[in-house]
Amino acid sequence: MKLIKNIVCGIFILFIMGGFSLDKPIAPPEFKWYDWNEGVLKAKREGKIALIDTYTDWCHWCKVMDKNTYTNQAVIDLINKEFVAIKFNPELDKKYINGTDTLSGRQLLGALSGGNSSGYPTTYFYLTKKNIMYQEAGYIEPVKFESILRGIVAEHSKQ
């Protein structure tokens, strides 16, 4: 009888442990975010497109984009293949290197936007092969963002 109790107890423990392990969320695949100084150099060196996610800590739609768009598998795959992803918060007290200039976050934002900042989030695309900058303002849902990424890749690939 004691043996049967031990077996039943063992099976119950295995069942409970197995159930907990199945309920654990699986971390979604992702890509690495770089800061401005490292990311732009990496993009130039590798001939990739710099995707610059301009955000602030207080921005609701920035957080929604992080949660919905940047966790989408198709978006992740494209970014990993064709882009160097850069997170840029212009409100941080940091120095950013842009060519031979050292800029504050606000100055760099002005340089990226041509003096016409469009709010947060704004995604900038720096095509390193062509030395061209594009921008997309606001929250972009995953399917539309994937389409934008594909268009940017096609433009970057044109001779």
MODELLER restraints for C-alpha pairs under 7 A, 6 or more apart:
rsr = mdl.restraints
at = mdl.atoms
rsr.add(forms.Gaussian(group=physical.xy_distance, feature=features.Distance(at['CA:28:A'], at['CA:71:A']), mean=6.82, stdev=0.5))
rsr.add(forms.Gaussian(group=physical.xy_distance, feature=features.Distance(at['CA:30:A'], at['CA:71:A']), mean=6.79, stdev=0.5))
rsr.add(forms.Gaussian(group=physical.xy_distance, feature=features.Distance(at['CA:30:A'], at['CA:76:A']), mean=6.05, stdev=0.5))
rsr.add(forms.Gaussian(group=physical.xy_distance, feature=features.Distance(at['CA:31:A'], at['CA:76:A']), mean=6.47, stdev=0.5))
rsr.add(forms.Gaussian(group=physical.xy_distance, feature=features.Distance(at['CA:31:A'], at['CA:80:A']), mean=6.10, stdev=0.5))
rsr.add(forms.Gaussian(group=physical.xy_distance, feature=features.Distance(at['CA:32:A'], at['CA:85:A']), mean=6.84, stdev=0.5))
rsr.add(forms.Gaussian(group=physical.xy_distance, feature=features.Distance(at['CA:33:A'], at['CA:85:A']), mean=5.16, stdev=0.5))
rsr.add(forms.Gaussian(group=physical.xy_distance, feature=features.Distance(at['CA:33:A'], at['CA:86:A']), mean=5.35, stdev=0.5))
rsr.add(forms.Gaussian(group=physical.xy_distance, feature=features.Distance(at['CA:33:A'], at['CA:87:A']), mean=6.10, stdev=0.5))
rsr.add(forms.Gaussian(group=physical.xy_distance, feature=features.Distance(at['CA:34:A'], at['CA:85:A']), mean=6.09, stdev=0.5))
rsr.add(forms.Gaussian(group=physical.xy_distance, feature=features.Distance(at['CA:34:A'], at['CA:86:A']), mean=4.68, stdev=0.5))
rsr.add(forms.Gaussian(group=physical.xy_distance, feature=features.Distance(at['CA:34:A'], at['CA:87:A']), mean=6.26, stdev=0.5))
rsr.add(forms.Gaussian(group=physical.xy_distance, feature=features.Distance(at['CA:35:A'], at['CA:86:A']), mean=5.42, stdev=0.5))
rsr.add(forms.Gaussian(group=physical.xy_distance, feature=features.Distance(at['CA:35:A'], at['CA:87:A']), mean=5.71, stdev=0.5))
rsr.add(forms.Gaussian(group=physical.xy_distance, feature=features.Distance(at['CA:35:A'], at['CA:88:A']), mean=6.60, stdev=0.5))
rsr.add(forms.Gaussian(group=physical.xy_distance, feature=features.Distance(at['CA:36:A'], at['CA:86:A']), mean=5.96, stdev=0.5))
rsr.add(forms.Gaussian(group=physical.xy_distance, feature=features.Distance(at['CA:36:A'], at['CA:88:A']), mean=6.45, stdev=0.5))
rsr.add(forms.Gaussian(group=physical.xy_distance, feature=features.Distance(at['CA:36:A'], at['CA:96:A']), mean=6.76, stdev=0.5))
rsr.add(forms.Gaussian(group=physical.xy_distance, feature=features.Distance(at['CA:37:A'], at['CA:96:A']), mean=6.06, stdev=0.5))
rsr.add(forms.Gaussian(group=physical.xy_distance, feature=features.Distance(at['CA:37:A'], at['CA:97:A']), mean=5.89, stdev=0.5))
rsr.add(forms.Gaussian(group=physical.xy_distance, feature=features.Distance(at['CA:39:A'], at['CA:84:A']), mean=6.31, stdev=0.5))
rsr.add(forms.Gaussian(group=physical.xy_distance, feature=features.Distance(at['CA:39:A'], at['CA:86:A']), mean=5.82, stdev=0.5))
rsr.add(forms.Gaussian(group=physical.xy_distance, feature=features.Distance(at['CA:40:A'], at['CA:50:A']), mean=6.25, stdev=0.5))
rsr.add(forms.Gaussian(group=physical.xy_distance, feature=features.Distance(at['CA:43:A'], at['CA:49:A']), mean=5.97, stdev=0.5))
rsr.add(forms.Gaussian(group=physical.xy_distance, feature=features.Distance(at['CA:43:A'], at['CA:50:A']), mean=5.64, stdev=0.5))
rsr.add(forms.Gaussian(group=physical.xy_distance, feature=features.Distance(at['CA:43:A'], at['CA:84:A']), mean=5.64, stdev=0.5))
rsr.add(forms.Gaussian(group=physical.xy_distance, feature=features.Distance(at['CA:43:A'], at['CA:128:A']), mean=6.96, stdev=0.5))
rsr.add(forms.Gaussian(group=physical.xy_distance, feature=features.Distance(at['CA:44:A'], at['CA:128:A']), mean=5.60, stdev=0.5))
rsr.add(forms.Gaussian(group=physical.xy_distance, feature=features.Distance(at['CA:47:A'], at['CA:128:A']), mean=6.14, stdev=0.5))
rsr.add(forms.Gaussian(group=physical.xy_distance, feature=features.Distance(at['CA:47:A'], at['CA:129:A']), mean=6.28, stdev=0.5))
rsr.add(forms.Gaussian(group=physical.xy_distance, feature=features.Distance(at['CA:48:A'], at['CA:82:A']), mean=5.79, stdev=0.5))
rsr.add(forms.Gaussian(group=physical.xy_distance, feature=features.Distance(at['CA:48:A'], at['CA:83:A']), mean=5.32, stdev=0.5))
rsr.add(forms.Gaussian(group=physical.xy_distance, feature=features.Distance(at['CA:48:A'], at['CA:84:A']), mean=6.54, stdev=0.5))
rsr.add(forms.Gaussian(group=physical.xy_distance, feature=features.Distance(at['CA:48:A'], at['CA:128:A']), mean=6.48, stdev=0.5))
rsr.add(forms.Gaussian(group=physical.xy_distance, feature=features.Distance(at['CA:49:A'], at['CA:82:A']), mean=6.46, stdev=0.5))
rsr.add(forms.Gaussian(group=physical.xy_distance, feature=features.Distance(at['CA:49:A'], at['CA:83:A']), mean=4.68, stdev=0.5))
rsr.add(forms.Gaussian(group=physical.xy_distance, feature=features.Distance(at['CA:49:A'], at['CA:84:A']), mean=6.19, stdev=0.5))
rsr.add(forms.Gaussian(group=physical.xy_distance, feature=features.Distance(at['CA:49:A'], at['CA:125:A']), mean=6.57, stdev=0.5))
rsr.add(forms.Gaussian(group=physical.xy_distance, feature=features.Distance(at['CA:49:A'], at['CA:126:A']), mean=5.68, stdev=0.5))
rsr.add(forms.Gaussian(group=physical.xy_distance, feature=features.Distance(at['CA:49:A'], at['CA:127:A']), mean=4.92, stdev=0.5))
rsr.add(forms.Gaussian(group=physical.xy_distance, feature=features.Distance(at['CA:49:A'], at['CA:128:A']), mean=5.89, stdev=0.5))
rsr.add(forms.Gaussian(group=physical.xy_distance, feature=features.Distance(at['CA:50:A'], at['CA:83:A']), mean=5.68, stdev=0.5))
rsr.add(forms.Gaussian(group=physical.xy_distance, feature=features.Distance(at['CA:50:A'], at['CA:84:A']), mean=4.96, stdev=0.5))
rsr.add(forms.Gaussian(group=physical.xy_distance, feature=features.Distance(at['CA:50:A'], at['CA:85:A']), mean=6.17, stdev=0.5))
rsr.add(forms.Gaussian(group=physical.xy_distance, feature=features.Distance(at['CA:50:A'], at['CA:86:A']), mean=6.92, stdev=0.5))
rsr.add(forms.Gaussian(group=physical.xy_distance, feature=features.Distance(at['CA:50:A'], at['CA:125:A']), mean=5.64, stdev=0.5))
rsr.add(forms.Gaussian(group=physical.xy_distance, feature=features.Distance(at['CA:50:A'], at['CA:126:A']), mean=4.96, stdev=0.5))
rsr.add(forms.Gaussian(group=physical.xy_distance, feature=features.Distance(at['CA:50:A'], at['CA:127:A']), mean=6.68, stdev=0.5))
rsr.add(forms.Gaussian(group=physical.xy_distance, feature=features.Distance(at['CA:51:A'], at['CA:83:A']), mean=6.19, stdev=0.5))
rsr.add(forms.Gaussian(group=physical.xy_distance, feature=features.Distance(at['CA:51:A'], at['CA:84:A']), mean=5.99, stdev=0.5))
rsr.add(forms.Gaussian(group=physical.xy_distance, feature=features.Distance(at['CA:51:A'], at['CA:85:A']), mean=4.89, stdev=0.5))
rsr.add(forms.Gaussian(group=physical.xy_distance, feature=features.Distance(at['CA:51:A'], at['CA:86:A']), mean=5.89, stdev=0.5))
rsr.add(forms.Gaussian(group=physical.xy_distance, feature=features.Distance(at['CA:51:A'], at['CA:123:A']), mean=6.85, stdev=0.5))
rsr.add(forms.Gaussian(group=physical.xy_distance, feature=features.Distance(at['CA:51:A'], at['CA:124:A']), mean=5.89, stdev=0.5))
rsr.add(forms.Gaussian(group=physical.xy_distance, feature=features.Distance(at['CA:51:A'], at['CA:125:A']), mean=4.80, stdev=0.5))
rsr.add(forms.Gaussian(group=physical.xy_distance, feature=features.Distance(at['CA:51:A'], at['CA:126:A']), mean=6.63, stdev=0.5))
rsr.add(forms.Gaussian(group=physical.xy_distance, feature=features.Distance(at['CA:52:A'], at['CA:85:A']), mean=6.21, stdev=0.5))
rsr.add(forms.Gaussian(group=physical.xy_distance, feature=features.Distance(at['CA:52:A'], at['CA:86:A']), mean=4.68, stdev=0.5))
rsr.add(forms.Gaussian(group=physical.xy_distance, feature=features.Distance(at['CA:52:A'], at['CA:87:A']), mean=5.95, stdev=0.5))
rsr.add(forms.Gaussian(group=physical.xy_distance, feature=features.Distance(at['CA:52:A'], at['CA:88:A']), mean=6.61, stdev=0.5))
rsr.add(forms.Gaussian(group=physical.xy_distance, feature=features.Distance(at['CA:52:A'], at['CA:123:A']), mean=5.54, stdev=0.5))
rsr.add(forms.Gaussian(group=physical.xy_distance, feature=features.Distance(at['CA:52:A'], at['CA:124:A']), mean=4.91, stdev=0.5))
rsr.add(forms.Gaussian(group=physical.xy_distance, feature=features.Distance(at['CA:52:A'], at['CA:125:A']), mean=6.22, stdev=0.5))
rsr.add(forms.Gaussian(group=physical.xy_distance, feature=features.Distance(at['CA:53:A'], at['CA:86:A']), mean=6.04, stdev=0.5))
rsr.add(forms.Gaussian(group=physical.xy_distance, feature=features.Distance(at['CA:53:A'], at['CA:87:A']), mean=4.99, stdev=0.5))
rsr.add(forms.Gaussian(group=physical.xy_distance, feature=features.Distance(at['CA:53:A'], at['CA:88:A']), mean=5.94, stdev=0.5))
rsr.add(forms.Gaussian(group=physical.xy_distance, feature=features.Distance(at['CA:53:A'], at['CA:122:A']), mean=6.28, stdev=0.5))
rsr.add(forms.Gaussian(group=physical.xy_distance, feature=features.Distance(at['CA:53:A'], at['CA:123:A']), mean=4.71, stdev=0.5))
rsr.add(forms.Gaussian(group=physical.xy_distance, feature=features.Distance(at['CA:53:A'], at['CA:124:A']), mean=6.60, stdev=0.5))
rsr.add(forms.Gaussian(group=physical.xy_distance, feature=features.Distance(at['CA:54:A'], at['CA:87:A']), mean=6.33, stdev=0.5))
rsr.add(forms.Gaussian(group=physical.xy_distance, feature=features.Distance(at['CA:54:A'], at['CA:88:A']), mean=4.84, stdev=0.5))
rsr.add(forms.Gaussian(group=physical.xy_distance, feature=features.Distance(at['CA:54:A'], at['CA:89:A']), mean=5.79, stdev=0.5))
rsr.add(forms.Gaussian(group=physical.xy_distance, feature=features.Distance(at['CA:54:A'], at['CA:120:A']), mean=6.61, stdev=0.5))
rsr.add(forms.Gaussian(group=physical.xy_distance, feature=features.Distance(at['CA:54:A'], at['CA:121:A']), mean=5.61, stdev=0.5))
rsr.add(forms.Gaussian(group=physical.xy_distance, feature=features.Distance(at['CA:54:A'], at['CA:122:A']), mean=5.23, stdev=0.5))
rsr.add(forms.Gaussian(group=physical.xy_distance, feature=features.Distance(at['CA:54:A'], at['CA:123:A']), mean=5.96, stdev=0.5))
rsr.add(forms.Gaussian(group=physical.xy_distance, feature=features.Distance(at['CA:55:A'], at['CA:62:A']), mean=5.90, stdev=0.5))
rsr.add(forms.Gaussian(group=physical.xy_distance, feature=features.Distance(at['CA:55:A'], at['CA:88:A']), mean=6.32, stdev=0.5))
rsr.add(forms.Gaussian(group=physical.xy_distance, feature=features.Distance(at['CA:55:A'], at['CA:89:A']), mean=5.17, stdev=0.5))
rsr.add(forms.Gaussian(group=physical.xy_distance, feature=features.Distance(at['CA:55:A'], at['CA:120:A']), mean=5.47, stdev=0.5))
rsr.add(forms.Gaussian(group=physical.xy_distance, feature=features.Distance(at['CA:55:A'], at['CA:121:A']), mean=5.00, stdev=0.5))
rsr.add(forms.Gaussian(group=physical.xy_distance, feature=features.Distance(at['CA:56:A'], at['CA:89:A']), mean=5.36, stdev=0.5))
rsr.add(forms.Gaussian(group=physical.xy_distance, feature=features.Distance(at['CA:56:A'], at['CA:91:A']), mean=6.82, stdev=0.5))
rsr.add(forms.Gaussian(group=physical.xy_distance, feature=features.Distance(at['CA:59:A'], at['CA:120:A']), mean=6.71, stdev=0.5))
rsr.add(forms.Gaussian(group=physical.xy_distance, feature=features.Distance(at['CA:61:A'], at['CA:121:A']), mean=6.67, stdev=0.5))
rsr.add(forms.Gaussian(group=physical.xy_distance, feature=features.Distance(at['CA:61:A'], at['CA:139:A']), mean=5.85, stdev=0.5))
rsr.add(forms.Gaussian(group=physical.xy_distance, feature=features.Distance(at['CA:62:A'], at['CA:120:A']), mean=6.65, stdev=0.5))
rsr.add(forms.Gaussian(group=physical.xy_distance, feature=features.Distance(at['CA:62:A'], at['CA:121:A']), mean=5.16, stdev=0.5))
rsr.add(forms.Gaussian(group=physical.xy_distance, feature=features.Distance(at['CA:62:A'], at['CA:139:A']), mean=6.92, stdev=0.5))
rsr.add(forms.Gaussian(group=physical.xy_distance, feature=features.Distance(at['CA:65:A'], at['CA:139:A']), mean=5.98, stdev=0.5))
rsr.add(forms.Gaussian(group=physical.xy_distance, feature=features.Distance(at['CA:65:A'], at['CA:140:A']), mean=6.88, stdev=0.5))
rsr.add(forms.Gaussian(group=physical.xy_distance, feature=features.Distance(at['CA:68:A'], at['CA:142:A']), mean=6.83, stdev=0.5))
rsr.add(forms.Gaussian(group=physical.xy_distance, feature=features.Distance(at['CA:69:A'], at['CA:141:A']), mean=5.81, stdev=0.5))
rsr.add(forms.Gaussian(group=physical.xy_distance, feature=features.Distance(at['CA:69:A'], at['CA:142:A']), mean=4.49, stdev=0.5))
rsr.add(forms.Gaussian(group=physical.xy_distance, feature=features.Distance(at['CA:70:A'], at['CA:76:A']), mean=6.59, stdev=0.5))
rsr.add(forms.Gaussian(group=physical.xy_distance, feature=features.Distance(at['CA:72:A'], at['CA:142:A']), mean=6.38, stdev=0.5))
rsr.add(forms.Gaussian(group=physical.xy_distance, feature=features.Distance(at['CA:74:A'], at['CA:146:A']), mean=6.84, stdev=0.5))
rsr.add(forms.Gaussian(group=physical.xy_distance, feature=features.Distance(at['CA:75:A'], at['CA:142:A']), mean=6.99, stdev=0.5))
rsr.add(forms.Gaussian(group=physical.xy_distance, feature=features.Distance(at['CA:75:A'], at['CA:146:A']), mean=5.49, stdev=0.5))
rsr.add(forms.Gaussian(group=physical.xy_distance, feature=features.Distance(at['CA:90:A'], at['CA:105:A']), mean=3.92, stdev=0.5))
rsr.add(forms.Gaussian(group=physical.xy_distance, feature=features.Distance(at['CA:90:A'], at['CA:106:A']), mean=5.37, stdev=0.5))
rsr.add(forms.Gaussian(group=physical.xy_distance, feature=features.Distance(at['CA:90:A'], at['CA:109:A']), mean=6.39, stdev=0.5))
rsr.add(forms.Gaussian(group=physical.xy_distance, feature=features.Distance(at['CA:91:A'], at['CA:105:A']), mean=6.11, stdev=0.5))
rsr.add(forms.Gaussian(group=physical.xy_distance, feature=features.Distance(at['CA:91:A'], at['CA:106:A']), mean=6.99, stdev=0.5))
rsr.add(forms.Gaussian(group=physical.xy_distance, feature=features.Distance(at['CA:92:A'], at['CA:105:A']), mean=6.57, stdev=0.5))
rsr.add(forms.Gaussian(group=physical.xy_distance, feature=features.Distance(at['CA:94:A'], at['CA:104:A']), mean=6.27, stdev=0.5))
rsr.add(forms.Gaussian(group=physical.xy_distance, feature=features.Distance(at['CA:94:A'], at['CA:105:A']), mean=6.62, stdev=0.5))
rsr.add(forms.Gaussian(group=physical.xy_distance, feature=features.Distance(at['CA:95:A'], at['CA:102:A']), mean=6.23, stdev=0.5))
rsr.add(forms.Gaussian(group=physical.xy_distance, feature=features.Distance(at['CA:95:A'], at['CA:103:A']), mean=5.59, stdev=0.5))
rsr.add(forms.Gaussian(group=physical.xy_distance, feature=features.Distance(at['CA:95:A'], at['CA:104:A']), mean=5.14, stdev=0.5))
rsr.add(forms.Gaussian(group=physical.xy_distance, feature=features.Distance(at['CA:95:A'], at['CA:105:A']), mean=6.92, stdev=0.5))
rsr.add(forms.Gaussian(group=physical.xy_distance, feature=features.Distance(at['CA:96:A'], at['CA:102:A']), mean=5.52, stdev=0.5))
rsr.add(forms.Gaussian(group=physical.xy_distance, feature=features.Distance(at['CA:96:A'], at['CA:103:A']), mean=5.07, stdev=0.5))
rsr.add(forms.Gaussian(group=physical.xy_distance, feature=features.Distance(at['CA:96:A'], at['CA:104:A']), mean=6.18, stdev=0.5))
rsr.add(forms.Gaussian(group=physical.xy_distance, feature=features.Distance(at['CA:96:A'], at['CA:105:A']), mean=6.93, stdev=0.5))
rsr.add(forms.Gaussian(group=physical.xy_distance, feature=features.Distance(at['CA:97:A'], at['CA:103:A']), mean=6.33, stdev=0.5))
rsr.add(forms.Gaussian(group=physical.xy_distance, feature=features.Distance(at['CA:110:A'], at['CA:116:A']), mean=6.93, stdev=0.5))
rsr.add(forms.Gaussian(group=physical.xy_distance, feature=features.Distance(at['CA:110:A'], at['CA:117:A']), mean=6.71, stdev=0.5))
rsr.add(forms.Gaussian(group=physical.xy_distance, feature=features.Distance(at['CA:118:A'], at['CA:137:A']), mean=6.08, stdev=0.5))
rsr.add(forms.Gaussian(group=physical.xy_distance, feature=features.Distance(at['CA:120:A'], at['CA:138:A']), mean=6.03, stdev=0.5))
rsr.add(forms.Gaussian(group=physical.xy_distance, feature=features.Distance(at['CA:121:A'], at['CA:137:A']), mean=6.37, stdev=0.5))
rsr.add(forms.Gaussian(group=physical.xy_distance, feature=features.Distance(at['CA:121:A'], at['CA:138:A']), mean=5.01, stdev=0.5))
rsr.add(forms.Gaussian(group=physical.xy_distance, feature=features.Distance(at['CA:121:A'], at['CA:139:A']), mean=6.20, stdev=0.5))
rsr.add(forms.Gaussian(group=physical.xy_distance, feature=features.Distance(at['CA:122:A'], at['CA:135:A']), mean=6.85, stdev=0.5))
rsr.add(forms.Gaussian(group=physical.xy_distance, feature=features.Distance(at['CA:122:A'], at['CA:136:A']), mean=5.74, stdev=0.5))
rsr.add(forms.Gaussian(group=physical.xy_distance, feature=features.Distance(at['CA:122:A'], at['CA:137:A']), mean=4.28, stdev=0.5))
rsr.add(forms.Gaussian(group=physical.xy_distance, feature=features.Distance(at['CA:122:A'], at['CA:138:A']), mean=5.50, stdev=0.5))
rsr.add(forms.Gaussian(group=physical.xy_distance, feature=features.Distance(at['CA:123:A'], at['CA:135:A']), mean=5.62, stdev=0.5))
rsr.add(forms.Gaussian(group=physical.xy_distance, feature=features.Distance(at['CA:123:A'], at['CA:136:A']), mean=5.20, stdev=0.5))
rsr.add(forms.Gaussian(group=physical.xy_distance, feature=features.Distance(at['CA:123:A'], at['CA:137:A']), mean=6.30, stdev=0.5))
rsr.add(forms.Gaussian(group=physical.xy_distance, feature=features.Distance(at['CA:124:A'], at['CA:133:A']), mean=6.75, stdev=0.5))
rsr.add(forms.Gaussian(group=physical.xy_distance, feature=features.Distance(at['CA:124:A'], at['CA:134:A']), mean=5.61, stdev=0.5))
rsr.add(forms.Gaussian(group=physical.xy_distance, feature=features.Distance(at['CA:124:A'], at['CA:135:A']), mean=4.30, stdev=0.5))
rsr.add(forms.Gaussian(group=physical.xy_distance, feature=features.Distance(at['CA:124:A'], at['CA:136:A']), mean=6.42, stdev=0.5))
rsr.add(forms.Gaussian(group=physical.xy_distance, feature=features.Distance(at['CA:125:A'], at['CA:133:A']), mean=5.57, stdev=0.5))
rsr.add(forms.Gaussian(group=physical.xy_distance, feature=features.Distance(at['CA:125:A'], at['CA:134:A']), mean=5.07, stdev=0.5))
rsr.add(forms.Gaussian(group=physical.xy_distance, feature=features.Distance(at['CA:125:A'], at['CA:135:A']), mean=6.14, stdev=0.5))
rsr.add(forms.Gaussian(group=physical.xy_distance, feature=features.Distance(at['CA:126:A'], at['CA:132:A']), mean=5.81, stdev=0.5))
rsr.add(forms.Gaussian(group=physical.xy_distance, feature=features.Distance(at['CA:126:A'], at['CA:133:A']), mean=4.53, stdev=0.5))
rsr.add(forms.Gaussian(group=physical.xy_distance, feature=features.Distance(at['CA:126:A'], at['CA:134:A']), mean=6.58, stdev=0.5))
rsr.add(forms.Gaussian(group=physical.xy_distance, feature=features.Distance(at['CA:127:A'], at['CA:133:A']), mean=6.28, stdev=0.5))
rsr.add(forms.Gaussian(group=physical.xy_distance, feature=features.Distance(at['CA:127:A'], at['CA:156:A']), mean=5.92, stdev=0.5))
rsr.add(forms.Gaussian(group=physical.xy_distance, feature=features.Distance(at['CA:129:A'], at['CA:156:A']), mean=6.81, stdev=0.5))
